[in-house]
Amino acid sequence: MNNLQIGYAEKIVNPEMGIAIAGYYVPRFAKGILSDLKTIALAIKSGDDTAIIVSVDNCEVFADVVQAIKTAVQKKTGINGDNLFVSATHTHTGPCLKADRSFLCDEKPIKEYVDYLVNNTVDVCENALKDLKPAKMGYAVGKAPDRIAYIRRYKMKDGTTMTCPPINDPNIDHPIGELDQRVNVLRFDREGAESVVIMNYGLHADTVNGELISSDWVGWTQETLKKSLDGVKCLCIMGAQGDVGSTHVNPTKSDMNDTEISFDNEMKSPGMARFVGRALAGTVLQVYDKVEYNDVENIKIINEKFDVELNVPDKKDLPLAHKYAELHKQGRDDLIPYEAMELTTVVAEALRMVNLENSPKKTVMTMIGLRIGNVALVGIPGEPFTEIGERVKAIGGYDLIMPCALTNGYEGYFPSKEAYDEGGYEARTSRFKPTIYDAIINTSDKVLKELKQ
């Protein structure tokens, strides 16, 4: 027997101009709006159980911001705050939510924007609950087209590993890993209201660059589906995307249509966002009418804590790390002897070492699981590599398993085990030891089993 209700609400949450923009290790400040940022809530009710999936157009929604949202939603609606599944779209053209994520910036507008974002997210959660209507759920798995996503870590001919090497670099040998081109699609058909789609795919929302606020390819996917499907609503929930970008390192002429090479040697432009967003919308359209409908008799939500080992720095590496971190904070990256993505890597690595200098050897993180009928969403608080997402999907026992990155917090990169020996931006900057790989997979397995009980 089907026992499902779905509600939807959204709000535009553009910041004031001048605020620091998150996503890179270079100073950027908002100078205009390219496309609107949104906070979206999807309320899911079955019997006495209610969960809310929240999508926020931001690079990273930290645990303290998520907790503020949970507390306020519970106070205003009575819904248990632990039943909120808050996921960032990871756009690299949204405002900073922490002053220490940028530099040379004014802290006041960041704090004001966080309050603004929390208040508006509480409002959309309340409105989504008021919008609950009987619904049925269908699911499908599509295949993303070529030319929109690439493994971004490469083994170079000199034996080194590099994330996002320069375009047409003759030293590039081969990518490290393989893409997972599966696109998970959940379709909710509501009585007397627009349908809602959740699209889950692992790809950095980092195709725009610059100082204009933008929802990146996510906004293009949502708007394309809305126009193509008579107003259908869409939430884009990031899959395992820690090692996946949109740059073709050996592009053809047509790859460069409406596209530029950015300061960090990647293919970025509003045209690139349009191309990726439309292509992924097309993937959804290919399976939209052929979803498999299943009754949803109940839902379940759990939060699972687990221990992780921190990548505490060796004392011998700290003097240079402090030097680079201080130069970066002063805006003097020109005195650090690297450029482009290599500069980003050494700066981020130095900041990781400085931040963990006096930390304990372990910390505790939380993953959230949400079961809707026989479909499961596993919320991971950071950026797992593709390999981790594939391992989670392979656990089985469900019609569909959706690994969801950047959910209920942001703890950085979760690389594969081998990446730590290989090197590259993600592994060198990760706050965690290689044991994080097994910790994420084993905890996902535990979450999925507990959701069945």
Secondary structure by P-SEA (a helix, b strand, c coil): ccbbbbbbbbbbbccccccccccccbbbbbcccccccbbbbbbbbcccbbbbbbbbccccccaaaaaaaaaaaaacccccccccccccccccccccccccccccccaaaaaaaaaaaaaaaaaaaaaaaaacccbbbbbbbbbbbccccccccccccccccccccccccccccccccccccbbbbbbbbbccbbbbbbbbbbccccccccccccccaaaaaaaaaaaaccbbbbbbbbcccccccccccccccccccccccccccccccaaaaaaaaaaaaaaaaacccbbbbbbbcbbbbbbbbbccccccccccccaaaaaaaaaaaacccccccccaaaaaaaaaaaaaaaaaccccccbbbbbbbbbcccbbbbbbcccccaaaaaaaaaccccccccccccccccccccccccccccccccccccccccaaaaaaaaaaaaaaaaaac
